Amino acid sequence: MAPLLINALLQRIKIGRVGLTPPRPLHGRHGVAIALVVRNEERHIGEWARFHRLAGVRHVFVYDDASSDRTVAELRQNFSAEQLTVIPWGQRLIDRSLGRPIHNQVLAYAHAAANFGGAYRWLACIDADEFLVPVQATSIDAALAHLGAEVVNVSLPWHMFGRCGHQGPPTGGVVANYLRRAERPMQAMNFKCLVDPCRLSGVRVHSMDTGRPALTWNDQGVPFPLAQRKRPNFYSAVHLQLNHYYTRSANELEQKIGRGPNLEAKRQAYRRKVMRTVARIEAHTLEDRQALTFLERVAGQGSP
């Protein structure tokens, strides 16, 4: 294969896995931190922040990918200075030897774990359209409290929500208005992870390396080989559910497609990929009120 063709193919493949030396655990480390990459999320980020503040997240490390709107201002309005760290993250880095882009999101997760992870029991690496929903408890910490120290890598399957009949953004926010999701969370979807950052040795967007053998746990604390987590019997959302509001409204879906993928070389195929995912989400749906029920449960206990 000609070198120019090889180079062209490599430029379509991001470097999506980064290794790191795990941080040392600090005395008294506890709680849940979130690493979050944002870019122009002004419309919904306030709701995301309030939800996770109510869910007891101890700190959010925000990697701001050159937002030009009020995303960061909304976050600062909804988190105290002790709960929020904002890091400029607008760079685009490449491997000069091969011309391959390095995944900016993966770099952010690795940076958060390596520099801040020693203070926390858990680091969640999620997006602004993803909500960590305690199913029975009133906080994420409480939802994970049954897990022993041996559990260091929890894979949470996406619960994918579609347009739910909304042409434009409805009043009242995401959680109250998007109540139908794909009936089968494990069907051709993916995961996000909560990890013990002091055991983290390798980062990808959807999976984490935390030692050998390569294991991950579901939210009930049942271990599986990482390669087997897509098996139906891995599925669990008894304690903690990950809601992914993939499309929001039809208009917002078009804006999402218009922004394109992270990798420019994949732009032409992006619409087809997104719409295939939307078709899977919306083919067979059921009502899911877990996020609303959590908010009602917290309100009933007088949480701030």
N, C-alpha and C positions, 0 to 999 in steps of 0.2 A: 504493500500500500504506500502510495507516494507520501512523503513527509508533509506536504501542504494539506492533503486530505486528512491525515492523522491529526494535524494541528487543528483543523476546522472541527473535527469531531470532538476533540478534547475541550474546545471552547464552549461546547454545548453541555459540558458536564462540570458542575461546580465541585469544588473541594468542600464536601459536606460533612466531614468528620475531622474533629480536632482533638488531639490528646493533651492532657494536662497532668501536672502533679497535684494530687488532692491537697487541699489546705489542712493545716493542723486544727483539730477541734479546740475551741476556746473554752475556758472554764465556764460552766453554767450555760452553755449554748442551749437554745430552745427555740421553739416556734417555727412558723412557716414564713419563708420569704418567697417572693415572686420575681423572676427576671422577665421583663416585658419589653419588646421592641415596638415602637409606635411611629406612625407617620400620618399626620393629618387625620386624627380620630376624634376631632372636637365634638361631633354630634353625639357620640355614644360613650365617650371615655368617662364622663362624670358618673353615669349609671354604673359602669364597670367598677369604678373606684369605690363608690358607696357600697356596692354589693360585697366586695372583698374586704372592705373595712369592717362591715357588719359581721363577716365570716371570720374575723379575728386574725387576718393576715398581719404579721408583725412588721414587715417592711416590704416595700416594692422598689426594685431597682429598675428604673425606666431608662431604656436606651433610645434616645430620640433621633430618629433617622431624618433629620433636617425638616421637621414639621414647619409649615408656614402659616398655621392657624393657631387656635387657642388650646391645642391639646395639652401642652405643659401647664398652662394657666389653670385649666380645669382640674388637672391632677393636683396641683398645689392648693387649689381651693378645697379639695375633698380629702386630702391627707395632711397630717401635721408634718412639720419639718423633721421630726424624729421618725416618721414612717416612710419617708420618700427620699430617694436619691435619684437625680436626673443626670444622665451622662450623655454628652453629644456623641452621636454615632452615625454621622452622615458619610463616612468614608466608604470607598469601594476598593478593596484590596485584591490583588491578583498574584498568582505564582508566576514570577517573571520567566522561569525556565520553560514552562509549558503554556503560558498565557491563559491559565485557568482561573476564573474568579473564585475567591474564597467566600463561602456563605456567610454573609454579615450577621445573620441571626445566630448561627452556630458560634461565631466569634463572641457575640454578646453573652450567650449562655456560659461559655467557658470563662469569660472575663468575670462574670458575676460569681461563679463558683470559686474560682481561684482567689479572688480578691476579698470577697465578703462571706463566703460560705462557712467559714469556721465558726461563726456565731450562731448558726441555725441548725436545727435538727432536719429540716426539710427545705429543699429548694424546688419550687414549681416553675417550669419553663413553658409558659403558655402565651397566647395572643390576646389582643383586645376584643376579639369576638368569641372568646372562650371563657366560661364561668365555672369555677369550682364550687359545686353545690353539695353541702352536707345533707345527707338524706334523712338521718334521724337526729343528729346532734345539732347544737346551735353554733358550732364553730368547726373549722377545718381541723384544728388541733384535736378537738374532742372526737371528730370522726376518725382520726388516725390513732387515737390513744391505745387501742387494743393491739397495735402492732409492736412486736418486740424489737430489740436492737438489731437482730439479725436481718430485719427487713430494711433494705437500703435502696430499693429501686422499684417503685410502684408504677405500673403502666395502666393508665386510665383510658378506656376506649371512648372515642368520640360518640356523643349522642347528637346526631346531625339534624338541625332544624332548617326548614326551607322557607319559602316566601309566605306561606300561610295566608294567601289571598291578598296580601298588601301590595298595591301598586307603588305607593310612595311611603315614606317613613310615617308610621302612625304616631299619634300623640300618646304619651304615657309610657314610652320606653320599650325596650326589647323584651324584658322578662315577662311583662304583662300581656304582650301582644303576639308573641310567637310561642304557641302552645302545642304545635304538632311537629313531630319529628319522625325520622325514619323508624319503622317498626323494628328493624333488625340492626342494632348498632354494630354488629361484627361483620356485616356484609360489605366487603370491599372498601372498608374505611380504614382508619388509622388510630394512633394513640398519641397522647402526650404524657409526660412523666413527672413524678415527684421523686426526688432522689435525696439520699443523705450526701450532701456536698463533700463531706470529709471522706467519702469512699469513691468519689467520682474520678475516673481516669480517662474517659473519652466521651465526647459530646457529639450528638447528631440532633436534628430537629425533633425526630419522633422516637428516638431510642437513646439510651445512655449506657455506657460501660462502667460497671462497678465491681470488676474483679472476675476471677475465674473460679468455678464455672460460670458462664454467662447466664445469670438468672434474672428473672423479674417476678414480681408478686402482683396478684390482683388486690383489690381493696379489702378483701377478707383475710389477707395474709397467706394465701396459698401460693407456693413458689412453682414456677414453670421455667424450663429452659427458654431463653429469650426467643429462640427460633420457633417456639411452639405457642407463642402468646396469641396467635390468630386462630387457634383452635376454639371451637364453640364453648368448650368446657372451661376456658379461661375467663369467660365473661362474668363480670360481677359489677353491680352498682348498688350494693347493700348499704355501704357507709358513705361513699363519696362518688358523685357523678360529675362527669365533665360534659357540660353543654356547649356545643359548637354552633353558634348562630351563623351558619355558613353563607347564606344569601342575604339575610334581612329582606328588605322589600325588593320588588322587581326593578325599580329605578336604581336602587343601591347595588343590585347585582350587576346591572349594566355598567355602573361606574367602576365596580371591582374589575370587570373584564377589560374596561377601557384603560385602567392603570397598568394592566399587563402583569406578567410574571416577574419574579425577581431576576430571572436570567433572560436577557434580551433575545438571545438566539432561539428561545422557545415561544416567542410572542405569537407566531402564526398559528400554532397548535393550541394556544391557551384557551380560546373560546370553546373549542370542541371539548377539551378536557373538563373545563368548568361545567359546561352544560350536560355532559355525561354524568357528572357527580350530582348535579341538581336533579336529573331524571331519576337517579337511584334513590335519592332522598325522598322525593315526592311520589314515587310509584306506590308505596304502601306506607301509610303513616298511622300514628296513634297519638292521642292526647297525652301530653306530659306536663304536669304542673309542679314538678319537684322544686324548681327554683322559686315559684310563687309560694309554695307551702313552706319553704325554708324562711322566706321573709315574714310570713305570718307567724311562724313559730318564734322567731327572734323578737318580733313586735310584741307577742304575748308575754315574753319574759322581761319586757322593759329595757331591751338593749338600746344603746344610743344610735 
